[in-house]
Amino acid sequence: MTEDLLSSLQQLFVEVRQQTEQICAKLEIEDQVVQPAAFVSPPKWHLAHTSWFFDCFILEPLNLAQTSKSPQYHFLFNSYYKSLGSHWLQSSRGQLSRPTVQEIMSYRHRITEAIVALFESYSLSKQQLEVLGVGIQHEQQHQELLLMDIKFILGNQPWPEAYQQAADADKLLLPARALGWLESTENISLFGARLTGFSYDNERPRHRRWISGFQLADRLINNGEYMDFMTDGGYRRPELWLSDGWDWVQQNQICHPLYWRKQNHHWDEYHLSGLEPLNPNLPVSHISFYEADAYARWLGARLPTEFELEAYCSKDKALFEKETAFWDPDETVYPSPERACDAFDTGLLWQWTNSAYAPYPGFKTTNTALGEYNGKFMANQYVLKGGSVATPKHHMRASYRNFYRPSDRWAFTGIRLARDL
């Protein structure tokens, strides 16, 4: 790697570390330690875990682990790397009052300083630089997870708290355009990541697939359209739901999207800017796969496959050439029409597909701990495409495969429909 590329990687590392801390800077100490659901992690745990990653995979092999408490931190802040030993349960992360936020921030800074020192000494091997690259991408994934968890923490208070200031309300009252359909004829296309540039192992190998002719909705489904589904008894009609989805609805008494609240016969929706009157023109968000699939059935359509979405995203490379690699902490996180990166709505909300998260033909994992990063989760999950308002911008690429369980709703997810020709 040339000196310029090494310097660029060092700069990106430092900027990403600072960005994570910026996201948490808006929080009170109390916000950083709570865990209102088993799938949510306290923000302070994210701050620690993203530091542990570099400590474990870069510094520890060089005998440079940055704290005398490293064995304890290794147990507390390992997420799911079973080959590295036992770890604290995810569902119990909110029980940890210690280490304190201050101690974790001190740990973060020592890790950052140690990695920068390695950059400046030019002592990093090619393999170590590759692991550093993964670590940077990993921390950016946790930046989106942080915003998801922060929204759940603040939005589920008896009186939901705003994370940041609201956007100009007038800009959000854009008229909804009629739903249109984009048509694609049958073809054989290449799918998966190219060899140039960063990609995760689950995006490879690149391969060909046959795609039948289909139509794809030219925008996401909005709140007003989803309200029509609810008014028509969508949550009370078992014929619209997959069997597991209907059980989920019944067992959890689900009857509306995650952040909707009905007060005095009026619907409000919680955004990171606070609780606001439901805007019918905003894309419906924080939707489970089960809900998205039921809505599609109600409208006589279906969810697209991951390959149909990737084919459309791949048609315009400019869709994924963003000006910055970061989410802007000064922007209000709304899935609003005016924030669409393009006419295809890429970058508003992750879009559910009906594709099970499974390996591509020829997929192989490494025999290292990092081999546990993606492959071990290829069961009982569905692929999402496109990116969201909370996604670091250069993670929005056509080949990117996000994945969640079908009942998950706390991610920034939405609905795009497809139909067969």
ABEGO torsion letter per residue (X at the ends): XBAAAAAAAAAAAAAAAAAAAAAAAABBAAAAABBABAABBBAAAAAAAAAAAAAAAAAAAAGABABAAAAAAAAAABAABAAAEBBBBAAAAAABAOBBAAAAAAAAAAAAAAAAAAAAAGABBAAAAAAAAAAAAAAAAAAAAAAAAAAAAAAABABBBBABBBBBAAAAABBBBBBBBBBBBBBBBBBEBBABEBBBAAAOBBBBBBBBBBBBBABBBBAAAAAAAAAAGAAABAAABBAAAAAAAAAAGBABBAABBBBGGBBBBBBAAEBBBBBAABBBBGBBAAAAAAAAAAAGBBBBBAAAAAAAAAABAAAABBABABBBAABBBBBBAAABABAAGBGABBBBBABBBBBBBGBBBBABAAAAAAAAABBGBBBBBGEBAABBAAABBAABBBBBBAABAABBBBBBBBBBX
